[in-house]
Amino acid sequence: MFNIRYKGLRLVPSKSAAEELWRYGLTIEDCKEILENGYEPRKRGKDTTEKWMDFGHKTYNVVVVESYNHMYKEKVYLIIHVGRFTKRK
């Protein structure tokens, strides 16, 4: 199920990010698309990446952090936040 990769590392959602994905009707594939094609509005910490992507009047953002997953026994990108908001003019 979680074999979608970004920059060679598996994308795995945290529990709260999985709930946010469900709330907004998004999938891990959508997160990958945002991470690959989105823009970086601000710098985050060393191992943290945030990307935004506009869809009509809404902007979606995805925040991932590089981590180690003991179940897969490999480094992964842990999705820690997925958000949606309306851009203001």
RAVEN-V89236 format. One record per pair of residues at least 12 apart in sequence whose ideal C-beta (glycine too) atoms are under 6 Angstrom apart, sorted by the first residue. I is the first residue (numbers start at 1). J is the second residue. D is the distance in whole Angstrom. If there is no record, write none. Layout:
i-><I:I>
j-><J:J>
d-><D:D>
This chain:
i-><4:4:4:6:6:6:9:9:9:10:11:11:12:12:12:13:14:14:17:17:17:20:21:24:31:31:34:34:34:34:35:35:38:38:38:39:47:47:48:49:50:57:58:59:59:60:61:62:63:63:64:64:65:65>
j-><28:29:32:32:35:77:75:76:77:76:28:77:69:76:78:79:78:80:79:80:82:82:82:84:62:79:51:53:60:62:51:62:51:52:53:52:65:66:65:64:63:86:84:85:87:84:83:82:80:81:77:79:78:80>
d-><5:6:5:5:5:6:6:5:5:5:5:5:6:5:6:4:6:5:4:6:5:4:6:5:5:6:5:4:6:5:5:6:3:5:4:6:6:4:5:5:5:6:6:6:5:5:5:6:5:4:4:5:5:6>
